[in-house]
Amino acid sequence: MKSPPKTKSKKVGSSKVSKLSTASSPITSTNNDQMWAESFLSSPSLIDKLLEDFKLMGCVGEETSLVTCYLVATSRLLDKTLASVITSQSGAGKSMILNSVLKLIPEEEMLMMTRMTPASLYYQAEGRLKHKLFAVGEEVGAGKASHALRCLLSDGYLSNMVTSRDIDSGQMMAKEVRTEGPTSLLTTTTVAHLDEETQSRFIRLSANESTEQTKEILVRQRESRSLNSLEQKYRTSFVVQKHHKAQRLLKSIEVINPFSKELTFRDDLFRFRREQEKYLRLIDTIALLRQRQKQIRCFEAPWLKEKVDYIEVDLKDIQLANELSEKILSITLDELSPPARNLLEIISKRAKKEVSSDGVDLKDYRFNRREIRQWSGWSDFQVRRYLKELHALEYLKAHSGSQGARFEYELLFSGDPAKERQFNLGLINTEKLEQQIKTSSKKTKPRVDSAHAVLARLS
């Protein structure tokens, strides 16, 4: 196979530029792994190549969720990390998304747990959580440790005051137990809504529960028994090794956004304070993943003990973040859980069809759980769970039937459920931003300074 061309670093302006460190890892890889890992990280179409790799591994659809989770895992190398929870019904494919991403992260870079006790995070070995990915199979497995997880995500460390007996004096003494982060987090859940404190810190994703996705999965399951599956097995091994090497090549480095003052975000809701922070961290993470396509700049100042290396965000990072944010933050901001939103779409579509054919008003149309099960193909347990959510949020109204215990429902929502899911985040168009930069560059004083120039003025 033809080896990819090697990339060279250059000096730009007065900034000092250097090659990324490729210090030896405790885990060795072949030259081919190194070559393909560098080719992946240096590719201008890095995200497209990532999606191709997931497809080679046998993943069906779920492109947005897979890319987002990969970025969450990569954000572990930043000081301000990301966290994501995948919400769906049981068996919808959320574990496939999580496990596919975890395969591409080296074992020494993550911790995978199925359950943990409330105090377990406070007693980790020194450095075990620092710049690591923490994965919990099911959010319910975190149990009462969710408070510690929230603190770790927000503050980047945990601190716990405990008492222990002093060996010399024999007296009980207070002692601080500290666990250093930062840590990125991935988990899954079938719970419709997490508590508000936990949910606000996560990017909420959902598995595709459409009929089309089900058909694709069934086709892939049958293909997995054919001769092609043997080829896929070895392709998967190649993809995994390549990404393990790529993740080890990534350097934990400062990310500066020279366009930060030009960015925009909706400001009419209180919760946007945290949603914008997720957006900014997403930009930083994309820049970090694309660091091999950037120049490393060096900041020096008399009051610094040592030089600080950093890379700068470019317009492509912002464009990619905008495209992802419009999809994923819409799910996060939706007051309905993804399964409840899907059920509302099913009910709304069928109810409006029946009303149109029968010539009655929507407010006079009634339906029961048996009919919903027939329309959706869902189990009684699933229908009851998400009907409760739709009723609580007043999308449906329950009417007591003639048999006492039997309930019939009225659809109160008359809009388009799919359009209600979409949110305008007010993000700046990158083409418009580029035009602003070109216009400002013609003036005496540029509107957007390089990060190096800004930092140099501080010294």
KELUMTI-400457 format. One record per residue: residue number from 1; residue in one letter; x, y, z of N, C-alpha, C in turn. Coordinates in steps of 0.05 Angstrom, whole numbers. Layout:
N
NUM  A  X  Y  Z  X  Y  Z  X  Y  Z
...
END
This chain:
459
1  M  17  -24  0  0  0  0  18  25  0
2  K  9  45  -14  25  69  -17  24  85  9
3  S  47  92  20  47  107  45  39  136  40
4  P  25  148  60  16  175  57  40  194  59
5  P  37  218  46  59  237  47  64  248  75
6  K  89  253  81  96  264  107  91  295  107
7  T  81  304  130  75  333  132  98  347  146
8  K  103  372  139  125  388  151  113  412  166
9  S  127  420  187  118  443  202  134  467  192
10  K  122  491  194  134  516  184  134  537  206
11  K  150  558  201  149  581  219  132  602  207
12  V  115  614  223  97  635  214  101  659  231
13  G  106  683  219  109  707  234  132  705  254
14  S  126  717  278  146  717  299  141  694  319
15  S  120  679  314  114  657  333  133  634  328
16  K  140  621  349  158  598  347  141  574  342
17  V  149  558  322  133  536  313  150  511  315
18  S  138  489  325  153  464  328  136  441  321
19  K  149  418  317  134  394  311  122  383  337
20  L  99  369  333  86  357  356  104  335  368
21  S  104  333  394  120  312  407  110  284  401
22  T  128  266  393  121  239  389  137  221  408
23  A  137  230  433  152  215  453  143  186  455
24  S  161  169  461  155  140  461  134  134  482
25  S  115  116  474  94  108  492  102  82  505
26  P  92  76  529  98  50  541  88  27  525
27  I  69  32  507  58  11  490  69  16  462
28  T  84  -3  450  96  1  424  77  -7  402
29  S  81  4  378  64  -2  355  83  -6  331
30  T  73  -18  310  89  -22  286  91  4  271
31  N  110  5  251  114  28  235  89  35  219
32  N  74  14  210  50  18  195  29  32  212
33  D  26  25  237  7  38  255  14  68  257
34  Q  40  73  261  49  101  263  42  117  237
35  M  48  104  215  44  117  189  14  124  184
36  W  -3  105  189  -32  109  184  -44  127  205
37  A  -34  126  229  -44  144  250  -37  173  243
38  E  -13  178  234  -5  205  227  -20  214  202
39  S  -26  196  184  -41  203  160  -70  211  168
40  F  -82  197  187  -108  203  196  -109  230  210
41  L  -91  235  228  -91  261  243  -84  284  225
42  S  -70  280  203  -62  301  185  -81  306  162
43  S  -102  289  160  -120  291  138  -139  315  140
44  P  -143  331  119  -162  353  120  -191  343  123
45  S  -196  318  114  -222  306  117  -223  286  140
46  L  -211  294  162  -208  276  185  -235  264  195
47  I  -255  281  197  -281  271  207  -293  251  187
48  D  -291  255  161  -301  236  142  -286  210  144
49  K  -260  211  148  -245  186  152  -252  172  177
50  L  -259  187  198  -268  175  223  -294  159  218
51  L  -313  171  203  -338  158  197  -334  133  180
52  E  -314  134  162  -308  111  146  -298  88  163
53  D  -282  95  183  -271  75  202  -293  62  218
54  F  -312  78  227  -335  67  242  -351  48  224
55  K  -354  55  199  -368  38  180  -353  12  176
56  L  -326  13  174  -310  -11  171  -313  -30  195
57  M  -318  -18  219  -322  -33  243  -350  -47  245
58  G  -367  -40  226  -393  -52  225  -415  -35  237
59  C  -409  -10  244  -430  8  255  -450  16  233
60  V  -475  17  241  -496  24  222  -508  51  230
61  G  -505  71  212  -516  97  218  -503  109  243
62  E  -519  126  258  -511  138  283  -486  156  280
63  E  -482  168  256  -458  183  251  -453  206  271
64  T  -475  221  276  -472  244  295  -464  235  323
65  S  -477  214  333  -471  205  360  -443  193  362
66  L  -435  178  341  -408  166  342  -386  187  341
67  V  -389  207  324  -369  229  322  -368  245  348
68  T  -392  251  359  -393  267  384  -379  251  407
69  C  -385  226  409  -373  210  431  -343  208  428
70  Y  -334  206  403  -305  205  398  -292  231  407
71  L  -305  253  401  -295  279  410  -296  282  440
72  V  -316  272  453  -318  272  482  -294  257  494
73  A  -288  234  482  -266  218  492  -239  233  488
74  T  -236  247  465  -212  262  459  -209  286  478
75  S  -231  297  487  -230  321  504  -217  316  530
76  R  -212  291  537  -198  285  562  -171  299  565
77  L  -159  305  541  -133  318  541  -134  348  546
78  L  -158  359  547  -161  388  553  -165  392  583
79  D  -161  417  592  -167  423  620  -197  426  625
80  K  -212  433  604  -241  434  607  -253  414  587
81  T  -263  392  599  -271  369  583  -301  369  577
82  L  -309  349  561  -337  345  554  -348  319  567
83  A  -374  318  569  -387  293  579  -413  289  563
84  S  -420  264  558  -443  258  542  -458  234  553
85  V  -484  234  551  -501  212  559  -519  204  535
86  I  -519  179  528  -535  169  505  -562  158  516
87  T  -584  170  508  -610  163  518  -626  148  497
88  S  -637  125  504  -655  111  486  -669  89  501
89  Q  -687  75  487  -700  52  499  -680  29  500
90  S  -686  9  515  -669  -15  517  -669  -29  490
91  G  -645  -36  481  -642  -50  455  -641  -32  431
92  A  -641  -6  435  -642  12  411  -614  17  399
93  G  -593  10  413  -566  12  402  -547  31  416
94  K  -555  41  440  -538  60  454  -512  47  463
95  S  -513  21  470  -488  7  479  -470  3  455
96  M  -481  -1  431  -464  -4  407  -449  21  402
97  I  -462  44  406  -448  70  402  -425  73  421
98  L  -431  68  447  -411  71  468  -388  52  464
99  N  -394  26  459  -372  6  457  -355  10  432
100  S  -368  20  410  -352  25  386  -331  46  390
101  V  -339  67  405  -320  89  411  -299  80  430
102  L  -307  65  451  -287  56  471  -266  38  459
103  K  -273  23  438  -253  6  425  -230  22  413
104  L  -235  47  406  -215  63  393  -198  79  412
105  I  -204  77  438  -188  91  458  -170  71  472
106  P  -144  76  474  -125  58  488  -134  52  517
107  E  -129  28  526  -138  20  552  -126  38  574
108  E  -101  46  570  -88  62  591  -99  90  592
109  E  -115  98  572  -126  125  571  -155  126  582
110  M  -166  104  592  -193  105  602  -198  85  625
111  L  -221  90  638  -230  71  659  -259  64  651
112  M  -265  38  650  -292  29  644  -304  16  668
113  M  -327  26  677  -340  15  701  -369  8  695
114  T  -379  -12  708  -408  -18  706  -423  -9  731
115  R  -408  -6  753  -421  3  778  -399  15  796
116  M  -406  35  812  -386  45  831  -400  55  856
117  T  -386  55  878  -397  64  904  -393  94  906
118  P  -408  107  924  -407  137  926  -379  147  931
119  A  -363  132  947  -336  143  955  -314  133  937
120  S  -320  116  918  -299  104  902  -282  123  886
121  L  -293  145  877  -278  164  861  -258  180  878
122  Y  -263  182  904  -246  197  922  -220  182  929
123  Y  -219  156  924  -197  139  932  -183  126  909
124  Q  -181  141  886  -166  130  863  -136  135  867
125  A  -121  118  854  -92  121  855  -84  148  843
126  E  -62  159  852  -54  186  843  -50  186  812
127  G  -63  205  799  -61  208  770  -78  189  754
128  R  -93  172  767  -109  152  752  -131  164  735
129  L  -142  187  745  -164  200  730  -156  224  715
130  K  -131  233  718  -122  257  705  -119  254  675
131  H  -134  270  660  -134  269  631  -142  241  621
132  K  -161  228  634  -171  202  626  -200  204  618
133  L  -209  184  603  -237  180  596  -250  162  617
134  F  -271  170  629  -286  154  648  -312  145  635
135  A  -316  119  633  -340  108  620  -356  91  640
136  V  -382  96  641  -400  81  658  -421  68  640
137  G  -422  41  641  -440  27  623  -469  37  623
138  E  -480  41  647  -507  52  650  -506  73  672
139  E  -519  96  667  -518  118  687  -528  109  714
140  V  -547  89  714  -557  80  740  -535  66  756
141  G  -514  57  742  -491  45  756  -475  64  772
142  A  -478  90  765  -463  111  781  -477  115  808
143  G  -503  110  809  -518  112  834  -513  138  849
144  K  -506  136  874  -502  159  891  -475  172  886
145  A  -460  161  868  -434  174  861  -438  196  840
146  S  -463  201  832  -468  222  812  -459  250  822
147  H  -461  255  848  -452  281  858  -422  284  854
148  A  -407  263  860  -378  264  856  -371  268  826
149  L  -386  255  809  -381  258  780  -386  286  771
150  R  -408  298  781  -414  326  774  -391  345  783
151  C  -381  341  807  -359  358  817  -334  354  801
152  L  -328  329  793  -305  323  778  -306  336  750
153  L  -330  336  738  -334  348  712  -332  379  713
154  S  -343  391  734  -344  420  737  -318  432  746
155  D  -306  419  767  -282  431  780  -256  419  770
156  G  -257  395  759  -232  382  750  -217  368  772
157  Y  -229  366  795  -217  351  817  -238  345  838
158  L  -231  327  857  -248  320  879  -232  324  905
159  S  -245  334  925  -232  338  951  -251  328  973
160  N  -241  310  990  -257  299  1012  -242  300  1038
161  M  -255  310  1059  -242  312  1085  -251  287  1101
162  V  -231  271  1110  -237  247  1126  -220  248  1151
163  T  -228  231  1170  -212  229  1195  -198  202  1196
164  S  -174  203  1206  -159  178  1209  -141  181  1234
165  R  -132  159  1245  -116  159  1269  -86  164  1262
166  D  -74  184  1275  -46  190  1270  -29  169  1282
167  I  -10  159  1267  7  136  1275  24  144  1300
168  D  35  168  1300  53  176  1322  38  183  1348
169  S  17  200  1346  3  209  1370  -20  191  1378
170  G  -30  176  1359  -53  159  1365  -80  174  1365
171  Q  -79  200  1360  -103  216  1360  -116  216  1332
172  M  -143  222  1332  -157  224  1307  -151  251  1294
173  M  -143  251  1269  -136  275  1255  -152  278  1229
174  A  -157  303  1221  -170  308  1196  -150  306  1173
175  K  -158  295  1151  -139  292  1129  -155  296  1103
176  E  -143  311  1084  -155  315  1058  -148  293  1038
177  V  -168  281  1026  -163  262  1005  -171  275  979
178  R  -152  278  960  -156  293  936  -152  276  911
179  T  -170  278  892  -168  263  867  -166  284  844
180  E  -145  283  829  -141  302  808  -153  293  781
181  G  -166  312  768  -176  308  741  -158  324  722
182  P  -167  334  700  -195  333  691  -201  306  678
183  T  -227  300  675  -236  274  665  -260  279  646
184  S  -260  265  623  -283  266  606  -300  242  613
185  L  -326  242  606  -344  222  615  -364  214  593
186  L  -368  188  589  -388  176  571  -405  156  587
187  T  -431  157  583  -449  138  595  -474  135  579
188  T  -491  116  586  -516  112  573  -538  109  594
189  T  -563  112  585  -586  109  603  -611  104  588
190  T  -630  90  601  -657  87  590  -676  105  605
191  V  -666  120  625  -683  138  641  -690  162  623
192  A  -716  169  624  -725  191  607  -711  218  614
193  H  -708  224  640  -696  249  648  -678  244  672
194  L  -653  253  670  -635  253  693  -642  277  710
195  D  -632  278  734  -637  302  750  -624  326  737
196  E  -636  349  742  -628  374  728  -598  380  732
197  E  -588  376  756  -560  382  762  -541  365  745
198  T  -548  340  742  -531  322  726  -535  327  696
199  Q  -560  330  687  -566  332  659  -553  357  646
200  S  -552  379  662  -542  404  651  -512  403  644
201  R  -498  383  655  -469  381  650  -463  362  626
202  F  -484  349  615  -479  330  594  -490  340  567
203  I  -477  330  546  -488  332  519  -506  307  517
204  R  -531  311  512  -550  288  510  -552  279  481
205  L  -547  254  477  -550  242  450  -572  221  451
206  S  -580  212  428  -600  191  426  -594  171  404
207  A  -602  146  408  -598  126  387  -621  129  367
208  N  -615  123  342  -636  124  321  -655  101  324
209  E  -680  107  329  -701  86  334  -720  84  310
210  S  -712  95  287  -730  94  264  -732  66  251
211  T  -753  62  236  -757  37  222  -734  32  202
212  E  -726  53  188  -704  51  169  -678  41  182
213  Q  -673  52  206  -649  43  220  -651  14  228
214  T  -675  6  237  -679  -23  244  -674  -41  220
215  K  -683  -33  196  -678  -49  172  -649  -52  167
216  E  -634  -30  169  -605  -30  164  -591  -48  184
217  I  -599  -47  209  -586  -64  229  -591  -93  224
218  L  -616  -100  216  -622  -128  211  -606  -139  187
219  V  -603  -122  166  -587  -130  143  -558  -135  152
220  R  -547  -117  169  -519  -120  178  -516  -144  196
221  Q  -536  -151  212  -535  -175  228  -533  -200  211
222  R  -548  -201  189  -547  -224  171  -520  -225  157
223  E  -510  -202  149  -484  -202  135  -461  -211  153
224  S  -465  -207  179  -444  -215  199  -439  -245  199
225  R  -457  -260  187  -453  -289  186  -442  -298  159
226  S  -436  -279  141  -425  -286  115  -394  -285  115
227  L  -382  -292  93  -353  -291  90  -342  -263  94
228  N  -358  -243  86  -349  -215  89  -343  -208  118
229  S  -356  -222  137  -352  -215  165  -323  -221  173
230  L  -311  -241  160  -283  -248  167  -265  -225  159
231  E  -270  -214  136  -254  -190  127  -259  -167  146
232  Q  -284  -163  154  -290  -141  172  -276  -144  199
233  K  -273  -169  208  -260  -174  234  -231  -163  233
234  Y  -217  -169  211  -189  -160  210  -187  -130  203
235  R  -207  -120  188  -207  -91  184  -211  -76  210
236  T  -229  -87  227  -234  -75  253  -209  -74  269
237  S  -193  -96  269  -168  -97  284  -149  -75  274
238  F  -148  -71  247  -131  -50  236  -140  -23  245
239  V  -166  -18  244  -177  8  252  -171  14  281
240  V  -175  -6  298  -170  -2  327  -141  5  332
241  Q  -122  -10  320  -94  -5  324  -87  23  315
242  K  -98  31  292  -92  58  281  -101  80  300
243  H  -125  77  310  -135  98  328  -122  98  355
244  H  -114  74  365  -99  73  390  -73  89  387
245  K  -60  85  365  -35  100  360  -40  130  357
246  A  -62  136  342  -69  165  338  -74  179  364
247  Q  -89  165  382  -96  177  408  -71  181  425
248  R  -52  163  422  -27  165  438  -9  187  427
249  L  -12  193  401  4  214  388  -7  242  396
250  L  -32  244  403  -44  270  410  -31  281  435
251  K  -25  307  434  -11  320  456  -31  337  471
252  S  -30  336  498  -46  354  514  -33  381  513
253  I  -48  400  500  -37  426  495  -58  448  498
254  E  -50  472  504  -69  494  506  -81  500  479
255  V  -107  507  479  -121  515  455  -131  543  458
256  I  -123  561  440  -132  589  440  -150  594  417
257  N  -172  608  422  -191  614  401  -189  644  394
258  P  -176  651  372  -173  680  365  -199  692  355
259  F  -220  676  351  -245  686  341  -267  686  363
260  S  -258  682  388  -278  679  409  -297  703  412
261  K  -286  727  408  -303  751  412  -323  754  389
262  E  -318  741  367  -335  743  343  -358  722  344
263  L  -355  702  361  -375  681  362  -401  691  374
264  T  -423  678  367  -450  686  377  -464  661  388
265  F  -483  666  406  -499  644  417  -525  657  429
266  R  -546  642  427  -572  652  438  -568  659  468
267  D  -582  681  477  -578  690  504  -605  695  519
268  D  -627  684  508  -653  690  520  -662  670  541
269  L  -646  649  546  -653  630  567  -629  627  586
270  F  -635  623  611  -615  620  632  -597  596  627
271  R  -608  574  617  -592  550  613  -571  552  591
272  F  -574  573  575  -554  576  553  -526  583  564
273  R  -524  590  590  -498  595  602  -481  570  600
274  R  -494  547  606  -479  522  605  -478  510  577
275  E  -499  515  561  -499  504  534  -477  517  517
276  Q  -473  543  520  -452  556  504  -424  545  513
277  E  -421  540  538  -395  528  547  -390  502  533
278  K  -411  485  530  -408  460  516  -399  465  487
279  Y  -411  485  475  -405  492  447  -375  501  445
280  L  -366  518  463  -339  527  462  -319  504  467
281  R  -326  486  485  -308  463  490  -308  444  466
282  L  -330  443  451  -331  426  427  -312  437  406
283  I  -312  464  403  -293  477  385  -264  470  393
284  D  -258  473  419  -231  467  429  -223  438  423
285  T  -242  420  427  -236  392  423  -230  385  394
286  I  -246  397  376  -241  392  347  -213  403  340
287  A  -207  426  350  -180  438  345  -158  420  356
288  L  -163  409  379  -143  390  392  -139  366  374
289  L  -161  354  364  -160  331  347  -145  337  321
290  R  -148  361  311  -135  369  286  -108  383  291
291  Q  -96  378  313  -71  392  320  -48  386  301
292  R  -48  363  288  -27  357  269  -29  374  244
293  Q  -52  387  240  -56  404  217  -50  433  224
294  K  -40  438  248  -36  465  258  -7  469  265
295  Q  0  494  270  27  501  278  26  505  309
296  I  46  494  322  49  499  350  63  525  355
297  R  50  542  369  62  568  376  71  567  405
298  C  90  585  411  102  585  437  100  613  449
299  F  89  614  474  86  639  488  107  641  510
300  E  121  663  510  142  668  530  137  695  544
301  A  141  695  570  138  720  585  157  719  609
302  P  167  743  618  186  743  640  176  731  666
303  W  149  732  669  137  722  694  130  692  692
304  L  136  680  670  131  651  667  157  635  671
305  K  155  613  686  178  597  692  187  582  667
306  E  168  574  650  175  560  626  157  568  603
307  K  164  562  579  148  569  556  122  553  555
308  V  102  565  543  76  552  541  69  548  512
309  D  66  523  504  59  516  477  28  518  474
310  Y  19  526  450  -10  527  445  -15  525  415
311  I  -39  518  408  -48  518  381  -73  536  379
312  E  -79  545  355  -102  563  351  -125  550  336
313  V  -149  557  345  -173  549  331  -174  562  303
314  D  -183  548  282  -187  560  256  -216  558  249
315  L  -223  570  226  -251  571  218  -263  544  212
316  K  -247  525  204  -257  498  199  -266  485  225
317  D  -251  489  247  -259  479  273  -286  490  281
318  I  -290  515  276  -316  528  283  -338  517  266
319  Q  -333  514  240  -353  504  222  -362  476  230
320  L  -343  458  236  -350  431  245  -366  431  271
321  A  -358  449  289  -372  451  315  -400  461  311
322  N  -403  480  293  -430  491  287  -449  469  276
323  E  -438  453  257  -454  432  245  -463  411  266
324  L  -444  404  284  -451  385  305  -470  396  325
325  S  -464  421  333  -480  434  355  -509  437  347
326  E  -515  444  322  -542  447  313  -558  421  316
327  K  -544  398  314  -557  372  317  -558  363  346
328  I  -536  363  360  -535  351  386  -546  369  408
329  L  -542  395  406  -552  413  428  -582  416  425
330  S  -593  411  401  -623  411  398  -635  389  415
331  I  -622  366  416  -631  344  432  -628  351  462
332  T  -606  363  469  -601  370  497  -621  390  507
333  L  -629  409  490  -647  430  498  -677  422  497
334  D  -683  400  484  -710  390  482  -721  383  509
335  E  -745  392  516  -756  385  542  -765  356  543
336  L  -769  344  520  -777  316  519  -752  299  515
337  S  -752  275  527  -730  256  521  -733  246  493
338  P  -711  237  480  -713  228  452  -734  206  448
339  P  -737  186  465  -758  166  460  -786  178  462
340  A  -790  197  481  -817  209  484  -823  226  459
341  R  -803  240  448  -806  256  424  -814  238  401
342  N  -800  214  399  -807  195  378  -835  185  380
343  L  -844  179  405  -871  169  409  -891  191  402
344  L  -885  216  408  -903  238  402  -906  240  371
345  E  -885  236  357  -886  237  327  -904  215  317
346  I  -901  191  328  -918  169  319  -947  174  325
347  I  -954  183  349  -981  188  356  -993  211  340
348  S  -978  232  337  -987  256  322  -993  249  293
349  K  -975  234  280  -979  227  252  -1004  209  249
350  R  -1008  190  267  -1031  171  264  -1057  185  271
351  A  -1056  202  292  -1081  216  301  -1091  235  280
352  K  -1072  250  267  -1080  269  246  -1091  254  222
353  K  -1080  231  216  -1090  215  194  -1118  205  199
354  E  -1123  196  223  -1150  186  230  -1170  208  231
355  V  -1162  232  241  -1180  255  242  -1188  264  214
356  S  -1168  263  196  -1173  272  168  -1192  253  154
357  S  -1190  227  158  -1207  208  145  -1235  207  157
358  D  -1237  211  184  -1263  210  197  -1278  236  197
359  G  -1264  258  191  -1277  284  190  -1285  294  218
360  V  -1268  289  238  -1274  299  265  -1252  318  274
361  D  -1257  334  295  -1237  352  305  -1217  336  321
362  L  -1192  346  322  -1170  332  336  -1177  330  366
363  K  -1190  350  377  -1197  350  406  -1218  329  413
364  D  -1232  319  393  -1253  299  398  -1243  271  392
365  Y  -1218  268  382  -1208  242  376  -1195  229  401
366  R  -1201  204  406  -1191  189  429  -1177  164  420
367  F  -1157  156  436  -1142  131  430  -1132  120  456
368  N  -1125  94  456  -1117  81  481  -1089  69  478
369  R  -1079  57  499  -1052  46  499  -1049  22  479
370  R  -1070  6  476  -1069  -16  457  -1064  -6  428
371  E  -1079  15  421  -1075  27  395  -1047  39  391
372  I  -1037  51  412  -1009  62  411  -989  40  407
373  R  -993  17  420  -975  -5  417  -975  -16  388
374  Q  -999  -16  377  -1002  -25  349  -988  -5  330
375  W  -991  21  334  -980  41  317  -949  40  318
376  S  -939  37  343  -910  40  347  -894  14  347
377  G  -908  -8  353  -893  -33  356  -878  -35  382
378  W  -883  -16  400  -869  -16  426  -882  -35  446
379  S  -867  -43  466  -879  -59  488  -897  -42  506
380  D  -913  -56  522  -930  -41  540  -914  -25  560
381  F  -892  -37  569  -874  -23  588  -864  3  576
382  Q  -854  2  551  -844  26  538  -865  47  534
383  V  -889  38  525  -911  57  520  -919  71  546
384  R  -922  56  567  -930  68  593  -910  88  603
385  R  -884  81  601  -863  99  611  -864  126  597
386  Y  -865  126  570  -863  152  556  -890  166  553
387  L  -912  151  556  -938  164  558  -940  181  583
388  K  -928  171  604  -927  185  629  -913  212  626
389  E  -891  212  611  -876  237  606  -892  256  589
390  L  -905  246  568  -921  263  550  -945  275  565
391  H  -956  259  583  -979  269  599  -970  290  619
392  A  -947  285  632  -937  304  652  -930  331  640
393  L  -920  331  615  -913  356  602  -935  367  585
394  E  -959  356  588  -984  366  576  -984  365  545
395  Y  -972  344  534  -975  339  505  -999  322  500
396  L  -1007  307  521  -1030  290  520  -1048  295  544
397  K  -1074  290  541  -1092  292  564  -1106  265  567
398  A  -1106  255  592  -1118  229  598  -1147  232  605
399  H  -1164  215  594  -1193  214  600  -1199  186  611
400  S  -1215  186  633  -1223  160  644  -1244  148  626
401  G  -1240  122  619  -1259  108  602  -1283  98  617
402  S  -1301  86  602  -1326  76  613  -1322  52  632
403  Q  -1299  38  629  -1294  15  646  -1278  22  671
404  G  -1278  47  678  -1265  56  702  -1235  56  700
405  A  -1221  33  700  -1192  32  700  -1180  38  673
406  R  -1197  36  652  -1186  41  625  -1184  71  620
407  F  -1162  78  607  -1157  106  601  -1156  110  571
408  E  -1167  132  562  -1164  141  534  -1150  168  535
409  Y  -1137  174  512  -1120  198  511  -1129  216  489
410  E  -1124  242  494  -1129  263  474  -1103  277  468
411  L  -1098  281  443  -1074  295  434  -1078  325  437
412  L  -1062  338  455  -1064  367  458  -1046  382  440
413  F  -1025  368  430  -1005  381  413  -1014  380  384
414  S  -1015  403  371  -1025  404  343  -1003  411  323
415  G  -979  416  333  -957  424  315  -943  401  303
416  D  -919  406  292  -902  385  279  -881  377  300
417  P  -882  353  311  -862  345  331  -834  346  322
418  A  -829  340  296  -802  340  285  -790  369  285
419  K  -807  389  277  -798  416  277  -794  427  305
420  E  -811  418  324  -808  427  351  -782  419  364
421  R  -769  398  353  -744  388  363  -721  407  355
422  Q  -724  422  334  -703  439  323  -702  466  339
423  F  -677  473  346  -673  498  360  -653  515  344
424  N  -659  541  342  -640  559  330  -621  569  352
425  L  -596  561  350  -577  568  371  -564  596  367
426  G  -569  608  344  -558  634  338  -528  634  334
427  L  -518  612  322  -489  610  317  -481  627  293
428  I  -458  639  294  -449  655  271  -442  638  248
429  N  -449  647  224  -441  633  199  -412  637  194
430  T  -397  615  189  -368  617  186  -361  633  161
431  E  -377  632  140  -372  648  116  -374  678  123
432  K  -394  685  139  -398  712  148  -374  721  165
433  L  -365  703  183  -342  709  200  -317  713  183
434  E  -313  696  163  -290  699  145  -290  726  131
435  Q  -314  734  123  -317  760  109  -311  783  128
436  Q  -319  780  153  -313  801  173  -283  804  177
437  I  -269  781  177  -240  782  181  -227  795  157
438  K  -236  789  133  -224  801  109  -228  831  109
439  T  -252  839  118  -258  868  119  -241  882  140
440  S  -239  870  163  -224  882  185  -194  883  179
441  S  -184  864  163  -155  863  156  -147  886  139
442  K  -166  899  125  -160  922  108  -157  947  124
443  K  -167  947  149  -165  970  166  -138  971  179
444  T  -132  994  192  -106  997  206  -103  977  228
445  K  -125  974  244  -124  956  266  -142  932  261
446  P  -132  908  258  -148  885  253  -168  880  275
447  R  -191  870  268  -212  864  288  -206  839  303
448  V  -193  820  289  -187  794  302  -157  791  303
449  D  -146  792  327  -117  788  330  -111  759  333
450  S  -86  752  327  -77  725  332  -74  721  362
451  A  -76  697  371  -74  692  400  -46  699  410
452  H  -26  695  393  1  702  401  4  732  406
453  A  -8  748  389  -6  777  392  -20  786  417
454  V  -43  774  423  -58  781  448  -41  774  472
455  L  -29  750  473  -14  741  496  12  758  499
456  A  23  765  476  48  781  477  43  808  490
457  R  20  820  485  14  846  497  12  844  528
458  L  3  821  537  0  817  566  27  817  580
459  S  48  810  566  74  808  578  87  835  580
END
